[in-house]
Amino acid sequence: YEGVLMPVHAVSLVAMGLWLLDNCDLEACAATAAELGQWDFHLAVAPVRFAGTSGSPVNPIATF
């Protein structure tokens, strides 16, 4: 990945297929987990499909 401006993004997004979530507000999720005493949950993230882009708004849902 020499010559790539942001190699971390190129490797993680393209090569690993890793989703990067920025600016997550996890306070409500942490409060619910503490209230239930359960720290594992299913996280569903469904991005809007835009052609030719590498980012999208999402509405993540945590199911306990």
PQR file of N, CA, C, O and H, with PARSE charges and radii, in Angstrom:
ATOM      1  N   TYR A   1       0.810  -1.198   0.000 -0.4000 1.5000
ATOM      2  CA  TYR A   1       0.000   0.000   0.000 -0.0000 2.0000
ATOM      3  C   TYR A   1       0.853   1.261   0.000  0.5500 1.7000
ATOM      4  O   TYR A   1       0.428   2.299   0.507 -0.5500 1.4000
ATOM      5  N   GLU A   2       2.051   1.178  -0.564 -0.4000 1.5000
ATOM      6  CA  GLU A   2       2.876   2.374  -0.668 -0.0000 2.0000
ATOM      7  C   GLU A   2       2.205   3.371  -1.602  0.5500 1.7000
ATOM      8  O   GLU A   2       1.596   2.992  -2.603 -0.5500 1.4000
ATOM      9  H   GLU A   2       2.396   0.335  -0.976  0.4000 1.0000
ATOM     10  N   GLY A   3       2.323   4.625  -1.268 -0.4000 1.5000
ATOM     11  CA  GLY A   3       1.740   5.663  -2.096 -0.0000 2.0000
ATOM     12  C   GLY A   3       0.271   5.925  -1.807  0.5500 1.7000
ATOM     13  O   GLY A   3      -0.322   6.829  -2.396 -0.5500 1.4000
ATOM     14  H   GLY A   3       2.817   4.933  -0.455  0.4000 1.0000
ATOM     15  N   VAL A   4      -0.318   5.155  -0.918 -0.4000 1.5000
ATOM     16  CA  VAL A   4      -1.715   5.374  -0.541 -0.0000 2.0000
ATOM     17  C   VAL A   4      -1.741   6.418   0.561  0.5500 1.7000
ATOM     18  O   VAL A   4      -1.016   6.304   1.549 -0.5500 1.4000
ATOM     19  H   VAL A   4       0.164   4.421  -0.439  0.4000 1.0000
ATOM     20  N   LEU A   5      -2.579   7.441   0.390 -0.4000 1.5000
ATOM     21  CA  LEU A   5      -2.624   8.555   1.332 -0.0000 2.0000
ATOM     22  C   LEU A   5      -3.008   8.103   2.744  0.5500 1.7000
ATOM     23  O   LEU A   5      -2.371   8.510   3.715 -0.5500 1.4000
ATOM     24  H   LEU A   5      -3.168   7.534  -0.413  0.4000 1.0000
ATOM     25  N   MET A   6      -4.035   7.273   2.865 -0.4000 1.5000
ATOM     26  CA  MET A   6      -4.498   6.803   4.179 -0.0000 2.0000
ATOM     27  C   MET A   6      -4.483   5.280   4.183  0.5500 1.7000
ATOM     28  O   MET A   6      -5.534   4.663   4.007 -0.5500 1.4000
ATOM     29  H   MET A   6      -4.553   6.942   2.076  0.4000 1.0000
ATOM     30  N   PRO A   7      -3.319   4.653   4.381 -0.5600 1.5000
ATOM     31  CA  PRO A   7      -3.236   3.194   4.269  0.2800 2.0000
ATOM     32  C   PRO A   7      -4.115   2.445   5.261  0.5500 1.7000
ATOM     33  O   PRO A   7      -4.575   1.344   4.960 -0.5500 1.4000
ATOM     34  N   VAL A   8      -4.359   3.017   6.435 -0.4000 1.5000
ATOM     35  CA  VAL A   8      -5.226   2.336   7.406 -0.0000 2.0000
ATOM     36  C   VAL A   8      -6.623   2.168   6.828  0.5500 1.7000
ATOM     37  O   VAL A   8      -7.225   1.103   6.964 -0.5500 1.4000
ATOM     38  H   VAL A   8      -3.985   3.912   6.679  0.4000 1.0000
ATOM     39  N   HIS A   9      -7.145   3.209   6.186 -0.4000 1.5000
ATOM     40  CA  HIS A   9      -8.469   3.118   5.581 -0.0000 2.0000
ATOM     41  C   HIS A   9      -8.466   2.139   4.411  0.5500 1.7000
ATOM     42  O   HIS A   9      -9.405   1.357   4.261 -0.5500 1.4000
ATOM     43  H   HIS A   9      -6.656   4.075   6.076  0.4000 1.0000
ATOM     44  N   ALA A  10      -7.435   2.173   3.590 -0.4000 1.5000
ATOM     45  CA  ALA A  10      -7.373   1.270   2.431 -0.0000 2.0000
ATOM     46  C   ALA A  10      -7.326  -0.185   2.872  0.5500 1.7000
ATOM     47  O   ALA A  10      -8.021  -1.028   2.305 -0.5500 1.4000
ATOM     48  H   ALA A  10      -6.673   2.809   3.713  0.4000 1.0000
ATOM     49  N   VAL A  11      -6.523  -0.482   3.867 -0.4000 1.5000
ATOM     50  CA  VAL A  11      -6.401  -1.863   4.341 -0.0000 2.0000
ATOM     51  C   VAL A  11      -7.669  -2.296   5.059  0.5500 1.7000
ATOM     52  O   VAL A  11      -8.202  -3.369   4.778 -0.5500 1.4000
ATOM     53  H   VAL A  11      -5.959   0.203   4.328  0.4000 1.0000
ATOM     54  N   SER A  12      -8.156  -1.481   5.977 -0.4000 1.5000
ATOM     55  CA  SER A  12      -9.312  -1.906   6.776 -0.0000 2.0000
ATOM     56  C   SER A  12     -10.605  -1.933   5.964  0.5500 1.7000
ATOM     57  O   SER A  12     -11.359  -2.902   6.052 -0.5500 1.4000
ATOM     58  H   SER A  12      -7.723  -0.609   6.205  0.4000 1.0000
ATOM     59  N   LEU A  13     -10.872  -0.910   5.190 -0.4000 1.5000
ATOM     60  CA  LEU A  13     -12.122  -0.861   4.425 -0.0000 2.0000
ATOM     61  C   LEU A  13     -12.125  -1.827   3.250  0.5500 1.7000
ATOM     62  O   LEU A  13     -13.094  -2.559   3.054 -0.5500 1.4000
ATOM     63  H   LEU A  13     -10.260  -0.123   5.118  0.4000 1.0000
ATOM     64  N   VAL A  14     -11.067  -1.836   2.479 -0.4000 1.5000
ATOM     65  CA  VAL A  14     -11.034  -2.619   1.247 -0.0000 2.0000
ATOM     66  C   VAL A  14     -10.567  -4.045   1.490  0.5500 1.7000
ATOM     67  O   VAL A  14     -11.284  -4.993   1.170 -0.5500 1.4000
ATOM     68  H   VAL A  14     -10.280  -1.241   2.638  0.4000 1.0000
ATOM     69  N   ALA A  15      -9.385  -4.208   2.048 -0.4000 1.5000
ATOM     70  CA  ALA A  15      -8.806  -5.546   2.190 -0.0000 2.0000
ATOM     71  C   ALA A  15      -9.504  -6.379   3.261  0.5500 1.7000
ATOM     72  O   ALA A  15      -9.687  -7.583   3.079 -0.5500 1.4000
ATOM     73  H   ALA A  15      -8.803  -3.438   2.309  0.4000 1.0000
ATOM     74  N   MET A  16      -9.899  -5.758   4.379 -0.4000 1.5000
ATOM     75  CA  MET A  16     -10.498  -6.506   5.481 -0.0000 2.0000
ATOM     76  C   MET A  16     -12.024  -6.471   5.474  0.5500 1.7000
ATOM     77  O   MET A  16     -12.661  -7.289   6.137 -0.5500 1.4000
ATOM     78  H   MET A  16      -9.751  -4.780   4.527  0.4000 1.0000
ATOM     79  N   GLY A  17     -12.614  -5.541   4.737 -0.4000 1.5000
ATOM     80  CA  GLY A  17     -14.068  -5.407   4.748 -0.0000 2.0000
ATOM     81  C   GLY A  17     -14.609  -4.918   6.083  0.5500 1.7000
ATOM     82  O   GLY A  17     -15.763  -5.173   6.428 -0.5500 1.4000
ATOM     83  H   GLY A  17     -12.097  -4.877   4.198  0.4000 1.0000
ATOM     84  N   LEU A  18     -13.762  -4.209   6.834 -0.4000 1.5000
ATOM     85  CA  LEU A  18     -14.130  -3.726   8.161 -0.0000 2.0000
ATOM     86  C   LEU A  18     -14.944  -2.441   8.048  0.5500 1.7000
ATOM     87  O   LEU A  18     -14.587  -1.542   7.286 -0.5500 1.4000
ATOM     88  H   LEU A  18     -12.825  -4.002   6.554  0.4000 1.0000
ATOM     89  N   TRP A  19     -16.005  -2.355   8.784 -0.4000 1.5000
ATOM     90  CA  TRP A  19     -16.809  -1.136   8.801 -0.0000 2.0000
ATOM     91  C   TRP A  19     -16.290  -0.219   9.894  0.5500 1.7000
ATOM     92  O   TRP A  19     -16.102  -0.656  11.030 -0.5500 1.4000
ATOM     93  H   TRP A  19     -16.296  -3.085   9.403  0.4000 1.0000
ATOM     94  N   LEU A  20     -16.059   1.028   9.574 -0.4000 1.5000
ATOM     95  CA  LEU A  20     -15.622   2.019  10.551 -0.0000 2.0000
ATOM     96  C   LEU A  20     -16.811   2.912  10.892  0.5500 1.7000
ATOM     97  O   LEU A  20     -17.397   3.536  10.008 -0.5500 1.4000
ATOM     98  H   LEU A  20     -16.212   1.383   8.652  0.4000 1.0000
ATOM     99  N   LEU A  21     -17.160   2.971  12.159 -0.4000 1.5000
ATOM    100  CA  LEU A  21     -18.280   3.795  12.604 -0.0000 2.0000
ATOM    101  C   LEU A  21     -17.721   4.972  13.386  0.5500 1.7000
ATOM    102  O   LEU A  21     -17.081   4.791  14.422 -0.5500 1.4000
ATOM    103  H   LEU A  21     -16.684   2.464  12.877  0.4000 1.0000
ATOM    104  N   ASP A  22     -17.964   6.175  12.889 -0.4000 1.5000
ATOM    105  CA  ASP A  22     -17.467   7.390  13.526 -0.0000 2.0000
ATOM    106  C   ASP A  22     -18.588   8.080  14.298  0.5500 1.7000
ATOM    107  O   ASP A  22     -19.760   7.976  13.936 -0.5500 1.4000
ATOM    108  H   ASP A  22     -18.484   6.322  12.047  0.4000 1.0000
ATOM    109  N   ASN A  23     -18.222   8.771  15.344 -0.4000 1.5000
ATOM    110  CA  ASN A  23     -19.139   9.602  16.122 -0.0000 2.0000
ATOM    111  C   ASN A  23     -20.319   8.827  16.690  0.5500 1.7000
ATOM    112  O   ASN A  23     -21.454   9.303  16.652 -0.5500 1.4000
ATOM    113  H   ASN A  23     -17.270   8.855  15.638  0.4000 1.0000
ATOM    114  N   CYS A  24     -20.058   7.641  17.213 -0.4000 1.5000
ATOM    115  CA  CYS A  24     -21.125   6.834  17.812 -0.0000 2.0000
ATOM    116  C   CYS A  24     -21.432   7.347  19.219  0.5500 1.7000
ATOM    117  O   CYS A  24     -20.523   7.578  20.017 -0.5500 1.4000
ATOM    118  H   CYS A  24     -19.136   7.254  17.243  0.4000 1.0000
ATOM    119  N   ASP A  25     -22.697   7.519  19.506 -0.4000 1.5000
ATOM    120  CA  ASP A  25     -23.135   7.885  20.851 -0.0000 2.0000
ATOM    121  C   ASP A  25     -23.614   6.604  21.527  0.5500 1.7000
ATOM    122  O   ASP A  25     -24.738   6.157  21.299 -0.5500 1.4000
ATOM    123  H   ASP A  25     -23.435   7.332  18.858  0.4000 1.0000
ATOM    124  N   LEU A  26     -22.764   6.022  22.352 -0.4000 1.5000
ATOM    125  CA  LEU A  26     -23.053   4.728  22.962 -0.0000 2.0000
ATOM    126  C   LEU A  26     -23.554   4.839  24.399  0.5500 1.7000
ATOM    127  O   LEU A  26     -23.641   3.831  25.101 -0.5500 1.4000
ATOM    128  H   LEU A  26     -21.851   6.386  22.538  0.4000 1.0000
ATOM    129  N   GLU A  27     -23.879   6.038  24.839 -0.4000 1.5000
ATOM    130  CA  GLU A  27     -24.329   6.228  26.221 -0.0000 2.0000
ATOM    131  C   GLU A  27     -25.626   5.476  26.502  0.5500 1.7000
ATOM    132  O   GLU A  27     -25.735   4.821  27.538 -0.5500 1.4000
ATOM    133  H   GLU A  27     -23.808   6.856  24.269  0.4000 1.0000
ATOM    134  N   ALA A  28     -26.611   5.552  25.608 -0.4000 1.5000
ATOM    135  CA  ALA A  28     -27.886   4.858  25.813 -0.0000 2.0000
ATOM    136  C   ALA A  28     -27.686   3.348  25.795  0.5500 1.7000
ATOM    137  O   ALA A  28     -28.321   2.629  26.566 -0.5500 1.4000
ATOM    138  H   ALA A  28     -26.523   6.085  24.766  0.4000 1.0000
ATOM    139  N   CYS A  29     -26.815   2.867  24.930 -0.4000 1.5000
ATOM    140  CA  CYS A  29     -26.517   1.438  24.851 -0.0000 2.0000
ATOM    141  C   CYS A  29     -25.849   0.966  26.143  0.5500 1.7000
ATOM    142  O   CYS A  29     -26.198  -0.092  26.667 -0.5500 1.4000
ATOM    143  H   CYS A  29     -26.299   3.451  24.303  0.4000 1.0000
ATOM    144  N   ALA A  30     -24.908   1.729  26.653 -0.4000 1.5000
ATOM    145  CA  ALA A  30     -24.224   1.375  27.897 -0.0000 2.0000
ATOM    146  C   ALA A  30     -25.185   1.412  29.080  0.5500 1.7000
ATOM    147  O   ALA A  30     -25.104   0.565  29.970 -0.5500 1.4000
ATOM    148  H   ALA A  30     -24.625   2.588  26.227  0.4000 1.0000
ATOM    149  N   ALA A  31     -26.089   2.384  29.098 -0.4000 1.5000
ATOM    150  CA  ALA A  31     -27.069   2.481  30.187 -0.0000 2.0000
ATOM    151  C   ALA A  31     -28.017   1.286  30.168  0.5500 1.7000
ATOM    152  O   ALA A  31     -28.337   0.733  31.220 -0.5500 1.4000
ATOM    153  H   ALA A  31     -26.154   3.072  28.375  0.4000 1.0000
ATOM    154  N   THR A  32     -28.465   0.888  28.986 -0.4000 1.5000
ATOM    155  CA  THR A  32     -29.346  -0.278  28.864 -0.0000 2.0000
ATOM    156  C   THR A  32     -28.616  -1.547  29.283  0.5500 1.7000
ATOM    157  O   THR A  32     -29.186  -2.387  29.979 -0.5500 1.4000
ATOM    158  H   THR A  32     -28.206   1.337  28.132  0.4000 1.0000
ATOM    159  N   ALA A  33     -27.368  -1.693  28.869 -0.4000 1.5000
ATOM    160  CA  ALA A  33     -26.575  -2.865  29.244 -0.0000 2.0000
ATOM    161  C   ALA A  33     -26.407  -2.936  30.759  0.5500 1.7000
ATOM    162  O   ALA A  33     -26.526  -4.013  31.344 -0.5500 1.4000
ATOM    163  H   ALA A  33     -26.905  -1.010  28.303  0.4000 1.0000
ATOM    164  N   ALA A  34     -26.134  -1.808  31.396 -0.4000 1.5000
ATOM    165  CA  ALA A  34     -25.973  -1.780  32.848 -0.0000 2.0000
ATOM    166  C   ALA A  34     -27.286  -2.106  33.548  0.5500 1.7000
ATOM    167  O   ALA A  34     -27.306  -2.830  34.544 -0.5500 1.4000
ATOM    168  H   ALA A  34     -26.038  -0.933  30.921  0.4000 1.0000
ATOM    169  N   GLU A  35     -28.376  -1.569  33.024 -0.4000 1.5000
ATOM    170  CA  GLU A  35     -29.701  -1.823  33.605 -0.0000 2.0000
ATOM    171  C   GLU A  35     -30.068  -3.304  33.532  0.5500 1.7000
ATOM    172  O   GLU A  35     -30.635  -3.857  34.475 -0.5500 1.4000
ATOM    173  H   GLU A  35     -28.360  -0.981  32.216  0.4000 1.0000
ATOM    174  N   LEU A  36     -29.741  -3.945  32.404 -0.4000 1.5000
ATOM    175  CA  LEU A  36     -30.057  -5.359  32.212 -0.0000 2.0000
ATOM    176  C   LEU A  36     -29.009  -6.285  32.816  0.5500 1.7000
ATOM    177  O   LEU A  36     -29.265  -7.473  33.016 -0.5500 1.4000
ATOM    178  H   LEU A  36     -29.280  -3.496  31.638  0.4000 1.0000
ATOM    179  N   GLY A  37     -27.826  -5.742  33.107 -0.4000 1.5000
ATOM    180  CA  GLY A  37     -26.726  -6.573  33.578 -0.0000 2.0000
ATOM    181  C   GLY A  37     -26.243  -7.523  32.495  0.5500 1.7000
ATOM    182  O   GLY A  37     -25.738  -8.609  32.779 -0.5500 1.4000
ATOM    183  H   GLY A  37     -27.618  -4.777  32.944  0.4000 1.0000
ATOM    184  N   GLN A  38     -26.405  -7.104  31.272 -0.4000 1.5000
ATOM    185  CA  GLN A  38     -26.042  -7.932  30.107 -0.0000 2.0000
ATOM    186  C   GLN A  38     -25.143  -7.104  29.196  0.5500 1.7000
ATOM    187  O   GLN A  38     -25.532  -6.028  28.743 -0.5500 1.4000
ATOM    188  H   GLN A  38     -26.816  -6.221  31.041  0.4000 1.0000
ATOM    189  N   TRP A  39     -23.943  -7.609  28.931 -0.4000 1.5000
ATOM    190  CA  TRP A  39     -22.967  -6.818  28.193 -0.0000 2.0000
ATOM    191  C   TRP A  39     -22.720  -7.327  26.785  0.5500 1.7000
ATOM    192  O   TRP A  39     -21.855  -6.802  26.083 -0.5500 1.4000
ATOM    193  H   TRP A  39     -23.627  -8.483  29.299  0.4000 1.0000
ATOM    194  N   ASP A  40     -23.462  -8.341  26.360 -0.4000 1.5000
ATOM    195  CA  ASP A  40     -23.340  -8.784  24.974 -0.0000 2.0000
ATOM    196  C   ASP A  40     -24.667  -8.530  24.266  0.5500 1.7000
ATOM    197  O   ASP A  40     -25.738  -8.667  24.858 -0.5500 1.4000
ATOM    198  H   ASP A  40     -24.164  -8.768  26.930  0.4000 1.0000
ATOM    199  N   PHE A  41     -24.578  -8.162  23.003 -0.4000 1.5000
ATOM    200  CA  PHE A  41     -25.769  -7.837  22.231 -0.0000 2.0000
ATOM    201  C   PHE A  41     -25.454  -7.972  20.749  0.5500 1.7000
ATOM    202  O   PHE A  41     -24.292  -8.049  20.350 -0.5500 1.4000
ATOM    203  H   PHE A  41     -23.708  -8.050  22.522  0.4000 1.0000
ATOM    204  N   HIS A  42     -26.505  -7.998  19.942 -0.4000 1.5000
ATOM    205  CA  HIS A  42     -26.351  -8.038  18.485 -0.0000 2.0000
ATOM    206  C   HIS A  42     -26.433  -6.607  17.976  0.5500 1.7000
ATOM    207  O   HIS A  42     -27.362  -5.878  18.321 -0.5500 1.4000
ATOM    208  H   HIS A  42     -27.449  -7.935  20.266  0.4000 1.0000
ATOM    209  N   LEU A  43     -25.478  -6.206  17.167 -0.4000 1.5000
ATOM    210  CA  LEU A  43     -25.475  -4.869  16.585 -0.0000 2.0000
ATOM    211  C   LEU A  43     -25.741  -4.986  15.094  0.5500 1.7000
ATOM    212  O   LEU A  43     -24.950  -5.585  14.365 -0.5500 1.4000
ATOM    213  H   LEU A  43     -24.723  -6.799  16.887  0.4000 1.0000
ATOM    214  N   ALA A  44     -26.844  -4.420  14.639 -0.4000 1.5000
ATOM    215  CA  ALA A  44     -27.195  -4.417  13.218 -0.0000 2.0000
ATOM    216  C   ALA A  44     -26.957  -3.015  12.665  0.5500 1.7000
ATOM    217  O   ALA A  44     -27.466  -2.030  13.200 -0.5500 1.4000
ATOM    218  H   ALA A  44     -27.487  -3.934  15.231  0.4000 1.0000
ATOM    219  N   VAL A  45     -26.184  -2.940  11.597 -0.4000 1.5000
ATOM    220  CA  VAL A  45     -25.873  -1.661  10.959 -0.0000 2.0000
ATOM    221  C   VAL A  45     -26.188  -1.795   9.473  0.5500 1.7000
ATOM    222  O   VAL A  45     -25.540  -2.565   8.765 -0.5500 1.4000
ATOM    223  H   VAL A  45     -25.771  -3.741  11.163  0.4000 1.0000
ATOM    224  N   ALA A  46     -27.172  -1.053   9.005 -0.4000 1.5000
ATOM    225  CA  ALA A  46     -27.584  -1.138   7.605 -0.0000 2.0000
ATOM    226  C   ALA A  46     -27.324   0.203   6.912  0.5500 1.7000
ATOM    227  O   ALA A  46     -28.089   1.149   7.101 -0.5500 1.4000
ATOM    228  H   ALA A  46     -27.699  -0.427   9.580  0.4000 1.0000
ATOM    229  N   PRO A  47     -26.259   0.297   6.118 -0.5600 1.5000
ATOM    230  CA  PRO A  47     -25.964   1.557   5.426  0.2800 2.0000
ATOM    231  C   PRO A  47     -26.886   1.770   4.229  0.5500 1.7000
ATOM    232  O   PRO A  47     -27.418   0.819   3.657 -0.5500 1.4000
ATOM    233  N   VAL A  48     -27.059   3.025   3.868 -0.4000 1.5000
ATOM    234  CA  VAL A  48     -27.776   3.366   2.643 -0.0000 2.0000
ATOM    235  C   VAL A  48     -26.839   3.062   1.485  0.5500 1.7000
ATOM    236  O   VAL A  48     -25.658   3.404   1.545 -0.5500 1.4000
ATOM    237  H   VAL A  48     -26.626   3.798   4.332  0.4000 1.0000
ATOM    238  N   ARG A  49     -27.342   2.425   0.433 -0.4000 1.5000
ATOM    239  CA  ARG A  49     -26.484   2.045  -0.688 -0.0000 2.0000
ATOM    240  C   ARG A  49     -26.366   3.202  -1.680  0.5500 1.7000
ATOM    241  O   ARG A  49     -27.323   3.544  -2.375 -0.5500 1.4000
ATOM    242  H   ARG A  49     -28.302   2.147   0.385  0.4000 1.0000
ATOM    243  N   PHE A  50     -25.178   3.793  -1.731 -0.4000 1.5000
ATOM    244  CA  PHE A  50     -24.857   4.839  -2.690 -0.0000 2.0000
ATOM    245  C   PHE A  50     -23.790   4.298  -3.627  0.5500 1.7000
ATOM    246  O   PHE A  50     -22.792   3.743  -3.168 -0.5500 1.4000
ATOM    247  H   PHE A  50     -24.400   3.516  -1.167  0.4000 1.0000
ATOM    248  N   ALA A  51     -23.980   4.450  -4.925 -0.4000 1.5000
ATOM    249  CA  ALA A  51     -23.001   3.966  -5.899 -0.0000 2.0000
ATOM    250  C   ALA A  51     -21.752   4.846  -5.888  0.5500 1.7000
ATOM    251  O   ALA A  51     -21.846   6.072  -5.835 -0.5500 1.4000
ATOM    252  H   ALA A  51     -24.790   4.901  -5.298  0.4000 1.0000
ATOM    253  N   GLY A  52     -20.586   4.207  -5.937 -0.4000 1.5000
ATOM    254  CA  GLY A  52     -19.321   4.916  -6.071 -0.0000 2.0000
ATOM    255  C   GLY A  52     -18.863   5.665  -4.841  0.5500 1.7000
ATOM    256  O   GLY A  52     -18.052   6.585  -4.954 -0.5500 1.4000
ATOM    257  H   GLY A  52     -20.511   3.211  -5.979  0.4000 1.0000
ATOM    258  N   THR A  53     -19.351   5.305  -3.677 -0.4000 1.5000
ATOM    259  CA  THR A  53     -18.934   5.997  -2.460 -0.0000 2.0000
ATOM    260  C   THR A  53     -18.299   5.014  -1.478  0.5500 1.7000
ATOM    261  O   THR A  53     -18.399   3.799  -1.648 -0.5500 1.4000
ATOM    262  H   THR A  53     -20.009   4.558  -3.585  0.4000 1.0000
ATOM    263  N   SER A  54     -17.656   5.548  -0.464 -0.4000 1.5000
ATOM    264  CA  SER A  54     -17.068   4.696   0.573 -0.0000 2.0000
ATOM    265  C   SER A  54     -17.664   4.998   1.941  0.5500 1.7000
ATOM    266  O   SER A  54     -17.153   4.525   2.956 -0.5500 1.4000
ATOM    267  H   SER A  54     -17.576   6.535  -0.326  0.4000 1.0000
ATOM    268  N   GLY A  55     -18.735   5.777   1.978 -0.4000 1.5000
ATOM    269  CA  GLY A  55     -19.361   6.108   3.249 -0.0000 2.0000
ATOM    270  C   GLY A  55     -20.857   6.266   3.097  0.5500 1.7000
ATOM    271  O   GLY A  55     -21.360   6.470   1.992 -0.5500 1.4000
ATOM    272  H   GLY A  55     -19.150   6.161   1.153  0.4000 1.0000
ATOM    273  N   SER A  56     -21.569   6.172   4.208 -0.4000 1.5000
ATOM    274  CA  SER A  56     -23.017   6.270   4.183 -0.0000 2.0000
ATOM    275  C   SER A  56     -23.528   6.538   5.589  0.5500 1.7000
ATOM    276  O   SER A  56     -22.920   6.098   6.565 -0.5500 1.4000
ATOM    277  H   SER A  56     -21.160   6.006   5.106  0.4000 1.0000
ATOM    278  N   PRO A  57     -24.653   7.262   5.703 -0.5600 1.5000
ATOM    279  CA  PRO A  57     -25.271   7.371   7.022  0.2800 2.0000
ATOM    280  C   PRO A  57     -25.878   6.021   7.407  0.5500 1.7000
ATOM    281  O   PRO A  57     -26.324   5.265   6.544 -0.5500 1.4000
ATOM    282  N   VAL A  58     -25.891   5.729   8.691 -0.4000 1.5000
ATOM    283  CA  VAL A  58     -26.446   4.461   9.174 -0.0000 2.0000
ATOM    284  C   VAL A  58     -27.358   4.723  10.371  0.5500 1.7000
ATOM    285  O   VAL A  58     -27.299   5.780  10.999 -0.5500 1.4000
ATOM    286  H   VAL A  58     -25.529   6.343   9.392  0.4000 1.0000
ATOM    287  N   ASN A  59     -28.191   3.750  10.666 -0.4000 1.5000
ATOM    288  CA  ASN A  59     -29.039   3.780  11.851 -0.0000 2.0000
ATOM    289  C   ASN A  59     -28.815   2.473  12.597  0.5500 1.7000
ATOM    290  O   ASN A  59     -29.596   1.536  12.435 -0.5500 1.4000
ATOM    291  H   ASN A  59     -28.240   2.891  10.156  0.4000 1.0000
ATOM    292  N   PRO A  60     -27.755   2.389  13.420 -0.5600 1.5000
ATOM    293  CA  PRO A  60     -27.444   1.128  14.097  0.2800 2.0000
ATOM    294  C   PRO A  60     -28.492   0.779  15.152  0.5500 1.7000
ATOM    295  O   PRO A  60     -29.043   1.655  15.818 -0.5500 1.4000
ATOM    296  N   ILE A  61     -28.753  -0.527  15.287 -0.4000 1.5000
ATOM    297  CA  ILE A  61     -29.720  -1.020  16.264 -0.0000 2.0000
ATOM    298  C   ILE A  61     -29.051  -2.099  17.107  0.5500 1.7000
ATOM    299  O   ILE A  61     -28.556  -3.090  16.570 -0.5500 1.4000
ATOM    300  H   ILE A  61     -28.305  -1.239  14.746  0.4000 1.0000
ATOM    301  N   ALA A  62     -29.033  -1.912  18.416 -0.4000 1.5000
ATOM    302  CA  ALA A  62     -28.496  -2.915  19.341 -0.0000 2.0000
ATOM    303  C   ALA A  62     -29.668  -3.697  19.920  0.5500 1.7000
ATOM    304  O   ALA A  62     -30.583  -3.118  20.507 -0.5500 1.4000
ATOM    305  H   ALA A  62     -29.435  -1.107  18.852  0.4000 1.0000
ATOM    306  N   THR A  63     -29.632  -5.022  19.750 -0.4000 1.5000
ATOM    307  CA  THR A  63     -30.684  -5.892  20.273 -0.0000 2.0000
ATOM    308  C   THR A  63     -30.106  -6.725  21.408  0.5500 1.7000
ATOM    309  O   THR A  63     -29.163  -7.491  21.207 -0.5500 1.4000
ATOM    310  H   THR A  63     -28.889  -5.492  19.273  0.4000 1.0000
ATOM    311  N   PHE A  64     -30.672  -6.573  22.593 -0.4000 1.5000
ATOM    312  CA  PHE A  64     -30.198  -7.309  23.762 -0.0000 2.0000
ATOM    313  C   PHE A  64     -30.952  -8.609  23.906  0.5500 1.7000
ATOM    314  O   PHE A  64     -30.693  -9.373  24.837 -0.5500 1.4000
ATOM    315  H   PHE A  64     -31.437  -5.951  22.756  0.4000 1.0000
TER
END
